[in-house]
Amino acid sequence: MILLDQEDNRITASCLSRFLGLLQNFFVEQNVLCIQKPILGENTGNWRFIDHPLKVCFNSDSVLSIADKWSGTEHGFSFVDFERITKHKVSKVVSIDIIGEVVWSSAKSHFKTTTNQDSKKITVKLQDLSGMKIFVTLFDQYCDQMCQYITEHVEMTHFPVILQFGKFSVYKGRYSVSNAYDGSLLFINTDDVKEIASFRDSFTTIFEGQTSASFSSISKSMHYSLESGFLTITDFCNTAEVDSVTEAKDLIVMGTIKFIDPKWYYMACNWCMMKVEKSDNGAEVIYSCTSEECIKEKRVIDAFPRFKIMLKVQDQTGTVDLIMFEGGAKQVIKKTATDILGSPPPSKTAAIVEVLPQELQELIDRKFAIKINVKTFSITNRYRTYTIAKITDNPVIMRSLDNKHNSEQVLSLEGSDTTVKDCMAFSENNGTPESVGNALKVIDSEKDYEGVKRNLSDIYDVDDLSITNSAKSRSTSSGKCSTSCSEGEEQLQVAGTVLIIEFQGSSKAEARKSVM
């Protein structure tokens, strides 16, 4: 449990289970207590809710009574600004409080924990008053709390929230903010919390020029289940039709993976996830990041592998070139690129491993339903490689797509002796079939590759929340198309032996934990 005094000082408190029967009726959230004869103990642990070396302990000599008056703040928030979070200038061993406007939400997802327990999560994007944004992941009951609010307020395009006693962590250079087990408090757009009302008014004043459309994805994305995203929300098309799309949109294709490029990963900056440049001084490989933010902050760069899988998918009408980054790849492989490569760390090796691992080989000749992003960049520049946003071989989805589209005529070759089978066939060098007059010509993809530097921020997999900065582009010419393989100690004020303290339990469940 957490105690708050009238000067906004916070401290952890605990009670041994053998003394709990005498005092547990006092331990109710928002109770104002007069505490006599407390004792102090060490506040230890690898992670702590409060950054204080001591904690209040209750025993059989402790005397508690309900006080009539409280003159301190109600919640005792201590907010951390988003810039400190994004620059990793936040303690990883102490809880944090954050406040922001929810401007985007992912769909709720279900998964198994490392102990094989069922769990669920939702990720939201928060924006502060300066316009800076961070991502926050809410698990289990906090996920349910957020989903329930969005469901009951479908007309809301953005709203303020406070996460108190949240957890900040950094993994491989990337920060994450989430609820801290079941000890956090989540306040969603309530007038009962004056900090939320004040933030909401300020946000509206600052960003009043933005239209509701700027925040329109909250309720929509939350309701996009895997099945509805494939069957009802996104348009379906055959692979031969993808290149003829004239407006940016998401599409569903269904086909078989026939080829995967052996250059299946890239070395990413541990800060921004963009592709790093490599130099070798003879003793070791040194990586540098060219992103403006990393250069400006003079960051020390390390690198680690991330998926960038170029593949060809084929259906009855032809083939399409796709690229699958970390988010999509983990949906089907269930591993990271680091998991596959193992030791030694690839960041210390001199060359990219150009061998297709078994985990990727097993994807070849498997049929999937694939959601792809067709972006304005691809249409304008005739860049014919598309990013995979989601991929699944869920039998219900696959069967439904088959039933929905099995009556469509997929290909007509009038006046030609060439069979559909011939049109679908791959050459031994994994070329792409091209129609020239009434004949078929196989393009050698290796010979037609042409590297072009470009920004992938418009086409990167949004589910992965990261961007790589390199890609290759296919050039086009008359009668031909080429294939491309892109986060002071404060003293508790004590007057004699009497403390006027408001009990601010991080949660009832956490209070139960603390009395062990």
C-alpha positions as CSV (number, residue, x, y, z in Angstrom):
1,M,0.0,0.0,0.0
2,I,1.0,3.6,-0.5
3,L,0.6,6.4,2.1
4,L,0.3,10.1,1.2
5,D,0.8,12.8,3.8
6,Q,-0.6,16.4,3.7
7,E,2.6,17.7,2.1
8,D,2.4,15.3,-0.9
9,N,5.2,13.0,0.4
10,R,4.5,9.4,-0.5
11,I,5.8,6.3,1.2
12,T,5.3,2.6,1.0
13,A,3.6,0.8,3.9
14,S,3.1,-2.9,4.8
15,C,1.6,-5.0,7.5
16,L,2.5,-8.6,8.4
17,S,-0.4,-11.0,8.0
18,R,-0.4,-11.9,11.6
19,F,-1.2,-8.3,12.5
20,L,-3.7,-7.7,9.7
21,G,-6.8,-8.9,11.6
22,L,-6.4,-6.0,14.0
23,L,-6.0,-3.3,11.4
24,Q,-7.4,-4.4,8.0
25,N,-10.6,-2.4,8.4
26,F,-8.6,0.8,8.3
27,F,-6.9,-0.2,5.0
28,V,-9.4,1.2,2.6
29,E,-8.5,3.4,-0.4
30,Q,-9.0,7.2,0.3
31,N,-9.4,6.6,4.1
32,V,-7.8,9.5,6.1
33,L,-5.9,7.9,9.0
34,C,-4.3,9.1,12.2
35,I,-1.4,6.8,12.8
36,Q,0.4,6.3,16.1
37,K,3.4,4.2,17.0
38,P,4.4,3.1,13.5
39,I,7.8,1.6,12.9
40,L,10.1,2.0,9.9
41,G,11.7,-0.7,7.9
42,E,13.9,-0.9,4.8
43,N,12.3,-0.4,1.4
44,T,14.2,-3.0,-0.6
45,G,13.5,-4.7,-3.9
46,N,14.7,-4.6,-7.5
47,W,11.6,-2.5,-8.4
48,R,9.7,-0.2,-6.0
49,F,6.5,1.8,-6.2
50,I,8.0,4.7,-4.2
51,D,11.6,6.0,-4.4
52,H,12.2,6.1,-0.6
53,P,14.8,4.1,1.3
54,L,12.3,3.4,4.2
55,K,8.8,2.1,4.5
56,V,6.1,2.3,7.2
57,C,5.4,-1.0,9.0
58,F,2.4,-1.8,11.2
59,N,2.5,-4.2,14.1
60,S,0.4,-5.0,17.2
61,D,1.6,-1.8,19.0
62,S,0.4,0.4,16.1
63,V,-2.7,2.5,16.8
64,L,-4.9,3.7,13.9
65,S,-8.0,5.9,13.8
66,I,-10.1,7.6,11.2
67,A,-9.3,11.4,10.9
68,D,-12.0,13.9,10.2
69,K,-10.1,16.4,8.1
70,W,-7.7,16.2,5.1
71,S,-6.0,19.3,3.8
72,G,-3.6,17.7,1.3
73,T,-4.1,16.8,-2.4
74,E,-6.4,13.9,-3.2
75,H,-4.0,11.7,-5.2
76,G,-0.5,13.1,-4.9
77,F,0.4,12.7,-8.6
78,S,4.0,13.2,-9.6
79,F,3.9,13.4,-13.4
80,V,6.8,12.6,-15.7
81,D,6.9,14.5,-18.9
82,F,7.1,12.6,-22.2
83,E,10.4,14.0,-23.4
84,R,12.2,12.4,-20.4
85,I,10.5,9.1,-21.3
86,T,11.5,9.2,-24.9
87,K,15.1,10.1,-24.0
88,H,15.3,7.3,-21.4
89,K,15.9,9.8,-18.5
90,V,13.5,8.0,-16.2
91,S,14.3,5.5,-13.5
92,K,13.7,1.9,-14.5
93,V,13.3,0.8,-10.8
94,V,10.6,3.2,-9.5
95,S,7.0,3.7,-10.7
96,I,6.0,6.8,-12.7
97,D,2.8,8.8,-13.1
98,I,1.8,10.0,-16.6
99,I,-1.0,12.1,-18.0
100,G,-1.9,12.5,-21.6
101,E,-4.6,12.4,-24.3
102,V,-5.4,9.1,-25.9
103,V,-5.3,9.8,-29.6
104,W,-5.0,6.2,-31.0
105,S,-5.7,2.7,-29.8
106,S,-4.7,-0.7,-31.1
107,A,-7.1,-3.6,-31.0
108,K,-7.3,-5.8,-27.9
109,S,-5.1,-8.9,-28.4
110,H,-5.0,-12.2,-26.5
111,F,-1.7,-14.1,-25.8
112,K,0.0,-16.7,-23.6
113,T,2.5,-15.6,-21.0
114,T,5.8,-17.3,-20.4
115,T,4.1,-19.4,-17.8
116,N,1.4,-20.4,-20.3
117,Q,-1.3,-18.2,-18.6
118,D,-4.0,-16.4,-20.7
119,S,-3.4,-12.7,-20.9
120,K,-4.6,-9.7,-22.9
121,K,-3.4,-6.3,-23.8
122,I,-4.1,-3.1,-25.6
123,T,-1.7,-0.3,-26.7
124,V,-2.7,3.3,-26.7
125,K,-0.9,6.4,-28.0
126,L,-0.8,9.3,-25.5
127,Q,-0.1,12.9,-26.5
128,D,1.0,15.6,-24.1
129,L,0.4,19.4,-24.3
130,S,3.6,19.9,-26.3
131,G,2.4,17.5,-29.0
132,M,4.9,14.7,-28.0
133,K,3.5,11.2,-28.1
134,I,4.3,8.0,-26.3
135,F,2.9,4.5,-26.4
136,V,1.5,2.8,-23.3
137,T,0.5,-0.9,-23.0
138,L,-2.2,-1.9,-20.7
139,F,-2.6,-5.5,-19.6
140,D,-5.4,-7.7,-18.2
141,Q,-7.8,-5.7,-16.0
142,Y,-6.4,-2.4,-17.2
143,C,-6.9,-3.5,-20.8
144,D,-10.5,-4.4,-19.9
145,Q,-11.0,-1.0,-18.3
146,M,-9.8,0.9,-21.4
147,C,-11.7,-1.3,-23.8
148,Q,-14.9,-0.9,-21.8
149,Y,-14.6,2.9,-21.9
150,I,-14.0,3.0,-25.6
151,T,-16.9,0.7,-26.2
152,E,-19.3,2.8,-24.1
153,H,-18.1,6.1,-25.7
154,V,-17.8,5.3,-29.4
155,E,-18.4,8.9,-30.2
156,M,-15.2,10.0,-28.4
157,T,-12.3,10.7,-30.8
158,H,-9.8,11.5,-28.0
159,F,-9.9,11.7,-24.2
160,P,-7.4,12.2,-21.3
161,V,-6.1,9.5,-19.0
162,I,-3.8,9.2,-16.0
163,L,-1.7,6.1,-15.3
164,Q,-0.5,6.3,-11.7
165,F,2.3,3.9,-10.5
166,G,3.1,2.9,-14.0
167,K,6.3,1.0,-15.0
168,F,9.0,2.3,-17.4
169,S,11.5,-0.1,-18.9
170,V,14.0,-0.3,-21.7
171,Y,14.7,-3.3,-23.8
172,K,17.4,-3.2,-26.5
173,G,17.2,0.5,-26.7
174,R,13.4,0.8,-26.9
175,Y,11.4,2.2,-24.0
176,S,8.1,0.8,-22.9
177,V,5.5,2.2,-20.4
178,S,2.8,-0.1,-18.9
179,N,0.8,-0.8,-15.8
180,A,2.9,-2.2,-13.0
181,Y,1.4,-5.6,-12.4
182,D,-1.9,-5.1,-10.6
183,G,-0.6,-2.2,-8.5
184,S,-1.3,0.7,-10.9
185,L,-4.3,3.1,-11.0
186,L,-5.9,4.1,-14.2
187,F,-8.1,7.2,-14.4
188,I,-10.0,7.7,-17.6
189,N,-11.6,11.1,-18.5
190,T,-13.3,11.6,-15.1
191,D,-14.3,15.0,-13.7
192,D,-13.7,13.6,-10.2
193,V,-10.0,14.0,-10.8
194,K,-9.2,17.7,-11.1
195,E,-5.9,17.1,-12.9
196,I,-7.8,15.3,-15.7
197,A,-10.4,18.2,-16.1
198,S,-7.6,20.7,-16.2
199,F,-5.6,18.8,-18.8
200,R,-8.7,18.3,-21.0
201,D,-9.4,22.0,-21.0
202,S,-5.8,22.8,-21.9
203,F,-5.6,20.2,-24.6
204,T,-8.8,21.5,-26.2
205,T,-7.5,25.0,-26.2
206,I,-4.1,24.2,-27.7
207,F,-5.2,21.7,-30.3
208,E,-8.7,23.2,-31.1
209,G,-7.6,23.7,-34.7
210,Q,-7.4,19.9,-35.3
211,T,-10.5,18.2,-36.6
212,S,-12.1,15.2,-35.2
213,A,-10.7,13.3,-38.2
214,S,-7.2,13.7,-36.8
215,F,-8.2,11.4,-33.9
216,S,-10.8,9.2,-35.7
217,S,-8.9,5.9,-35.3
218,I,-9.6,5.2,-31.6
219,S,-12.9,3.5,-31.5
220,K,-12.5,2.1,-34.9
221,S,-9.2,0.4,-34.3
222,M,-10.2,-1.0,-30.9
223,H,-13.0,-3.0,-32.5
224,Y,-10.9,-4.4,-35.4
225,S,-10.6,-8.0,-34.3
226,L,-8.4,-10.3,-36.3
227,E,-11.4,-11.9,-38.0
228,S,-13.2,-8.7,-38.8
229,G,-10.1,-7.1,-40.1
230,F,-9.7,-9.8,-42.7
231,L,-13.3,-10.6,-43.5
232,T,-15.4,-7.4,-43.3
233,I,-13.3,-4.2,-43.0
234,T,-10.6,-4.5,-45.6
235,D,-11.1,-5.1,-49.4
236,F,-10.1,-8.4,-50.9
237,C,-8.3,-8.6,-54.2
238,N,-6.2,-11.0,-56.2
239,T,-2.5,-10.6,-56.5
240,A,-2.7,-9.5,-60.1
241,E,-5.0,-6.6,-59.1
242,V,-2.7,-5.1,-56.5
243,D,-0.4,-3.1,-58.9
244,S,-3.5,-1.5,-60.5
245,V,-4.7,0.1,-57.3
246,T,-4.9,3.9,-57.7
247,E,-5.6,5.1,-54.1
248,A,-3.8,4.4,-50.8
249,K,-5.7,1.7,-48.9
250,D,-5.3,-1.6,-47.1
251,L,-6.0,-4.8,-49.0
252,I,-6.4,-8.5,-48.3
253,V,-4.7,-11.0,-50.6
254,M,-4.6,-14.8,-50.1
255,G,-1.9,-16.8,-51.6
256,T,1.1,-19.1,-51.1
257,I,4.6,-18.0,-50.2
258,K,6.8,-19.2,-53.1
259,F,10.1,-17.4,-52.5
260,I,11.9,-15.7,-49.6
261,D,15.1,-13.7,-50.1
262,P,18.0,-15.0,-48.1
263,K,18.8,-11.4,-47.0
264,W,16.0,-11.6,-44.4
265,Y,17.1,-9.1,-41.7
266,Y,18.9,-5.8,-41.2
267,M,21.0,-4.4,-38.4
268,A,18.9,-1.8,-36.5
269,C,19.8,1.1,-34.2
270,N,19.0,0.3,-30.6
271,W,17.4,3.7,-30.2
272,C,15.4,4.5,-33.3
273,M,15.2,1.1,-35.0
274,M,16.5,2.6,-38.3
275,K,19.1,0.8,-40.3
276,V,22.6,1.5,-39.2
277,E,25.8,2.0,-41.2
278,K,28.7,-0.2,-40.5
279,S,32.5,0.4,-40.4
280,D,35.3,-2.0,-39.5
281,N,38.4,-0.6,-37.8
282,G,40.2,-4.0,-37.9
283,A,39.5,-4.9,-34.3
284,E,35.7,-4.7,-34.2
285,V,32.7,-3.7,-36.2
286,I,31.4,-0.2,-35.4
287,Y,27.9,0.9,-36.1
288,S,26.6,4.5,-36.6
289,C,23.1,5.8,-37.0
290,T,22.3,8.5,-39.5
291,S,18.9,9.5,-38.1
292,E,18.7,13.2,-37.1
293,E,17.5,12.5,-33.6
294,C,20.4,10.1,-32.8
295,I,23.0,12.5,-34.2
296,K,21.5,15.4,-32.3
297,E,21.4,13.5,-29.0
298,K,25.0,12.2,-29.7
299,R,23.8,8.7,-28.7
300,V,26.1,5.7,-28.3
301,I,24.8,3.3,-30.9
302,D,24.6,-0.5,-30.6
303,A,22.8,-2.6,-33.2
304,F,20.8,-5.7,-33.3
305,P,19.0,-7.7,-36.0
306,R,15.4,-7.1,-37.0
307,F,13.3,-8.8,-39.6
308,K,13.1,-7.4,-43.1
309,I,11.8,-10.4,-45.2
310,M,11.3,-10.0,-48.9
311,L,9.0,-12.6,-50.3
312,K,6.8,-13.5,-53.2
313,V,3.2,-14.6,-52.8
314,Q,1.3,-16.4,-55.6
315,D,-2.4,-17.1,-56.2
316,Q,-4.3,-18.2,-59.3
317,T,-3.8,-14.8,-61.0
318,G,-0.1,-14.2,-60.6
319,T,2.4,-13.1,-57.9
320,V,3.0,-10.0,-55.7
321,D,6.1,-8.8,-54.0
322,L,5.8,-8.2,-50.3
323,I,8.0,-7.1,-47.4
324,M,7.5,-8.3,-43.9
325,F,9.0,-6.5,-40.9
326,E,9.1,-7.4,-37.2
327,G,5.4,-7.1,-36.4
328,G,4.2,-9.3,-39.2
329,A,7.0,-11.8,-38.9
330,K,6.4,-12.5,-35.2
331,Q,2.8,-13.3,-36.0
332,V,3.8,-16.4,-37.9
333,I,7.3,-17.2,-36.7
334,K,6.8,-16.6,-33.0
335,K,10.4,-15.6,-32.6
336,T,12.6,-12.5,-33.0
337,A,15.5,-12.3,-35.5
338,T,17.8,-12.4,-32.5
339,D,16.2,-15.6,-31.3
340,I,16.9,-17.2,-34.7
341,L,20.5,-16.0,-35.1
342,G,21.5,-16.7,-31.5
343,S,25.2,-16.2,-30.4
344,P,27.6,-14.6,-31.1
345,P,25.6,-11.3,-31.2
346,P,25.3,-10.4,-34.9
347,S,26.2,-6.8,-34.0
348,K,29.8,-8.0,-33.5
349,T,30.0,-9.9,-36.8
350,A,31.3,-8.4,-40.0
351,A,28.6,-9.5,-42.4
352,I,24.9,-10.1,-42.8
353,V,24.2,-13.8,-42.7
354,E,22.7,-14.7,-46.1
355,V,21.3,-18.1,-45.3
356,L,17.6,-18.8,-45.0
357,P,17.0,-20.3,-41.5
358,Q,14.7,-23.3,-41.0
359,E,12.0,-21.1,-39.5
360,L,11.7,-19.2,-42.7
361,Q,12.1,-22.2,-45.0
362,E,9.1,-23.7,-43.3
363,L,6.9,-20.7,-44.6
364,I,7.6,-21.6,-48.2
365,D,4.6,-23.3,-49.9
366,R,2.3,-22.4,-47.0
367,K,-0.9,-20.5,-47.8
368,F,-1.8,-17.3,-45.8
369,A,-4.3,-14.5,-45.7
370,I,-2.3,-11.3,-45.8
371,K,-3.3,-7.7,-45.1
372,I,-1.1,-5.4,-47.0
373,N,-0.6,-1.6,-47.0
374,V,-0.7,0.2,-50.3
375,K,0.7,3.6,-49.6
376,T,0.7,6.8,-51.7
377,F,4.4,6.5,-52.1
378,S,4.1,3.2,-53.8
379,I,1.4,4.5,-56.2
380,T,3.2,7.7,-57.1
381,N,6.6,6.1,-57.6
382,R,5.3,2.8,-59.0
383,Y,7.1,1.0,-56.2
384,R,5.6,-2.5,-56.5
385,T,6.6,-4.0,-53.1
386,Y,4.0,-3.7,-50.4
387,T,4.3,-3.9,-46.6
388,I,2.6,-6.8,-44.7
389,A,0.5,-5.4,-41.8
390,K,-1.0,-8.7,-40.7
391,I,-0.7,-12.3,-41.7
392,T,-2.6,-15.4,-40.6
393,D,-3.4,-18.9,-41.6
394,N,-6.3,-19.1,-39.2
395,P,-8.5,-21.8,-40.7
396,V,-11.8,-19.9,-40.0
397,I,-10.5,-16.9,-41.9
398,M,-9.0,-18.9,-44.7
399,R,-12.2,-20.9,-45.2
400,S,-14.4,-17.8,-45.1
401,L,-12.2,-16.0,-47.7
402,D,-12.3,-19.1,-49.9
403,N,-16.1,-19.4,-49.7
404,K,-16.5,-15.7,-50.4
405,H,-14.4,-15.5,-53.5
406,N,-14.5,-19.1,-55.0
407,S,-17.1,-18.2,-57.6
408,E,-15.1,-15.4,-59.1
409,Q,-13.4,-15.8,-62.5
410,V,-9.7,-15.4,-61.8
411,L,-8.0,-15.3,-65.2
412,S,-8.8,-15.3,-68.8
413,L,-6.3,-15.9,-71.6
414,E,-8.4,-15.7,-74.7
415,G,-6.5,-16.4,-78.0
416,S,-3.6,-18.0,-76.2
417,D,-2.4,-21.5,-75.9
418,T,-0.8,-20.7,-72.6
419,T,-2.4,-22.5,-69.6
420,V,-3.1,-21.0,-66.2
421,K,-0.6,-23.4,-64.8
422,D,2.0,-22.0,-67.0
423,C,1.2,-18.4,-65.9
424,M,1.6,-19.4,-62.3
425,A,4.8,-21.3,-62.6
426,F,8.1,-19.9,-61.2
427,S,11.3,-20.4,-63.0
428,E,14.2,-22.1,-61.3
429,N,15.8,-18.7,-60.6
430,N,12.6,-17.5,-58.9
431,G,11.8,-15.1,-61.7
432,T,8.4,-13.4,-62.1
433,P,6.2,-14.3,-65.1
434,E,5.5,-11.4,-67.5
435,S,3.0,-11.4,-70.3
436,V,4.5,-10.2,-73.6
437,G,2.0,-10.3,-76.4
438,N,0.5,-13.8,-76.3
439,A,3.6,-15.3,-74.9
440,L,5.1,-15.5,-71.4
441,K,8.6,-14.2,-70.6
442,V,10.3,-14.9,-67.3
443,I,12.0,-11.9,-65.7
444,D,15.3,-12.6,-63.9
445,S,14.7,-10.8,-60.7
446,E,18.3,-10.7,-59.7
447,K,19.3,-8.9,-62.8
448,D,16.5,-6.4,-62.6
449,Y,17.1,-5.3,-59.0
450,E,18.0,-1.6,-58.7
451,G,18.7,0.0,-55.3
452,V,17.1,3.2,-54.6
453,K,17.4,5.1,-51.2
454,R,14.1,6.3,-49.8
455,N,12.1,6.9,-46.7
456,L,9.9,4.1,-45.5
457,S,8.0,6.1,-42.9
458,D,4.9,6.0,-45.2
459,I,4.8,2.2,-45.7
460,Y,6.2,0.7,-42.5
461,D,4.2,-1.8,-40.5
462,V,2.3,0.3,-38.0
463,D,1.8,-2.7,-35.7
464,D,5.5,-2.8,-35.1
465,L,5.7,0.9,-34.1
466,S,9.1,1.3,-35.7
467,I,10.6,2.4,-39.0
468,T,13.5,1.3,-41.1
469,N,15.1,3.8,-43.5
470,S,16.2,1.7,-46.4
471,A,14.6,-0.1,-49.2
472,K,15.1,-1.2,-52.8
473,S,12.8,0.0,-55.6
474,R,11.7,-1.7,-58.8
475,S,12.2,0.4,-61.9
476,T,9.8,0.2,-64.8
477,S,10.3,0.5,-68.5
478,S,8.3,0.0,-71.7
479,G,7.0,-3.5,-71.9
480,K,8.8,-4.7,-68.7
481,C,8.5,-4.4,-64.9
482,S,11.4,-5.1,-62.6
483,T,11.2,-6.9,-59.2
484,S,12.5,-5.3,-55.9
485,C,13.6,-7.0,-53.1
486,S,12.9,-1.9,-46.5
487,E,12.5,5.8,-21.7
488,G,16.3,13.1,-3.9
489,E,15.2,11.3,-1.7
490,E,12.3,12.8,0.2
491,Q,11.9,12.6,3.9
492,L,8.6,11.7,5.4
493,Q,7.4,14.6,7.6
494,V,6.6,13.3,11.1
495,A,5.2,15.4,13.9
496,G,6.2,13.5,17.0
497,T,4.7,10.0,16.6
498,V,1.5,11.1,15.0
499,L,1.1,11.1,11.2
500,I,-2.0,12.5,9.4
501,I,-1.9,10.4,6.3
502,E,-4.3,9.5,3.5
503,F,-4.2,5.9,2.5
504,Q,-3.7,5.7,-1.2
505,G,-3.7,2.0,-1.9
506,S,-2.2,1.3,-5.3
507,S,-4.9,-1.4,-5.5
508,K,-6.6,-3.8,-3.2
509,A,-4.6,-6.6,-4.7
510,E,-1.4,-4.8,-4.1
511,A,-2.4,-4.1,-0.5
512,R,-2.9,-7.8,-0.1
513,K,0.6,-8.5,-1.5
514,S,2.2,-5.9,0.8
515,V,1.0,-7.5,4.0
516,M,2.7,-10.8,3.4
